[in-house]
Amino acid sequence: MDILYFLLIMLGAIVVYSVVNWLIQKRIVKTLTEEEFREGYRKAQLIDVREPNEYEAGHILGARNIPLSQLKTRLQELRPDKPVYLYCQSGMRSGRAAQLLNRKGYKNLSHLQGGFKKWSGKVKKK
């Protein structure tokens, strides 16, 4: 019975953590539809936060690859005074990247709803 209570508490903690994380992301990053993303990404810093092998397999034309795993060490490549448009494969990593950037003082943050897998625009492959 003790194991059951422990598992229920752990499950509850995971659910609470997920909900709080989702609410924080909703507050700090704008989730844009593909159409909204297209309207503004040319005037912003377009960042693909996927890993290099994913980026090379195909990315949005004009995007720079700064993987989430390297973002902390490559912050100097981004200007805090310009909008930052982020995307990843599905939208999860770009949300985490937005949280990191927000903590570092970046305020105008947007990410692509559904991520790259929902993108139907121009793509560049290496």
N, C-alpha and C positions, 0 to 999 in steps of 0.2 A: 504494500500500500504506500510505503514511503517513496518508493521509486516512481509510482504513478503521480504523486503530488509533486515530486521533483521535476518530472517531465512536463507536467502541466504548467508549473511555474516558469520553466525554461521556454516553453512554447509561448506563454503569455509575454515574457520579456522580449522575445524575438518579434512578436507582433507589435508590441508597443514601440520598440526601436524602429521598426520599418515604417510605422505610421508617423512617428516624429520626424524621421529622416525625409519622408515624402513631403510633409508640411513645410519643413525648412526649405527644401528645393523649390516648392511652389512659390515661396516668398522671395527667393533671391534670383531665380532664373526664369526668363520668359520662355515658354514652350511654344514654338512657332510651327504652323503648318508648312508644308513644302512651298506653297504659294507665298506666304509671308516671309519665309526664309529667303526665297529667290529675290524678293523685292529689296532686301537690305544687305545681303551678304557681300556684295561688291564694295560697299562703303564701310565694311567692318573688317576686323582681323578674323579670317576664316581658319579655324583650327580643327584638324582631324586628330582626335585623341586616341585613335586605335594604334595598335602596334605596327611597326614598319612593314612587316609582311602583309598585313591586311591593307595598309595604305597603298603598297605597290600593286596589289591585285586589282585596285580600282579606287579612285577617290574623286571628290567633287573638284571640277576644274578651278584652279586658283587656291586650293587649300594647302596649308602648311601642316606638316606632320609633327606634332609634339605629343608623343604618347603620354597617357595618364601616369604611367610609371616613371616618366622623366620630368613631369610638369614642375615639380618643386625646384628642381635644379636648373630649369630653363625659363624661369619667370622673366628674366631680363630681356627675353625676346618679344615680350608682349608689352604694349603701351596701355597703362591704366586709364588714359584719357580718351581712348577710342573704344567703340563697341566691340565685343568679342562674341563671335558666333561659333558655337561648338557643335560637333557631331561625333558620334561613334557608330557602332554597328546597329544598336537597337535603342539607344537613349539612356542607358544606365550609367555608363562610364562618363558620358558628357555631363550628366547631373552631378556626379561626384567631382568632376573637374570644376564645375561651376561653384560648388561649395568651397573647394580649395582656393579658387581665385577670389571669391567673396571674402574669405578670411584674410587674404593678402591685400585687400583694398580695391579690388576691381568691382565696379557696380553695374555697368551696362552689359549684362550677360544674357545670351539667348542660346537655345539649343533646338535642334531639329527633332520634331515629334516623330517617333518611330525610327529615327536614325537613318543611316545610309541605306539600309535594306528597303526603305520606303521611298528613296530618292529616285526620280524618273528623269532628272535633267542630265546635262552633259557630264560625262565621266572620263577621266584620263587614267590610262593603265600604263604601267612601265613594262 
